[in-house]
Amino acid sequence: MFTDISEQKEAEEALRDRERTLRLVMNTIPALVAYIGPDFRYLRVNKGYEDWFRRPAGEIEAGTSARYSGQSLGACQAVHGGGDGRQRDQVRTVDALYGYRAAMGADDLCPDYDEEGNVSGSWHT
């Protein structure tokens, strides 16, 4: 007996294509771009983060936003609803000290919602 898994394989390939496209777009943007999960850990960073912090993406993605972005953790908590998962603001701009190098910058936070309207993460640029 055989099971036809062609649809599953096509779906997996489509997902890989979307991941490659997202990575290409993120790395093309000449700014720091990250996606932070509900636990305030980096789930995805672009090449700008690697260059700025002089760390590989895998190492940054193992850390929290507080470790690398300082003050933006409080803003991230506000966007994420202070822990209750509910959105507070559409987009926030905060001043953030970017870790290892002395520079200040604006950090735009844009919440990402799940099907129930809860914040499941946020994009940071």
Protein Blocks (a to p, Z undefined) as FASTA:
>chain_A
ZZdfklmmmmmmmmmmmmmmmmmmmmmpgcddddddfkopafbdcfklmmmnopafklmm
mpcfklmnommmmmmmmmnononopafbfbdcddddehjbccdddddddddddfkopafb
dcdZZ
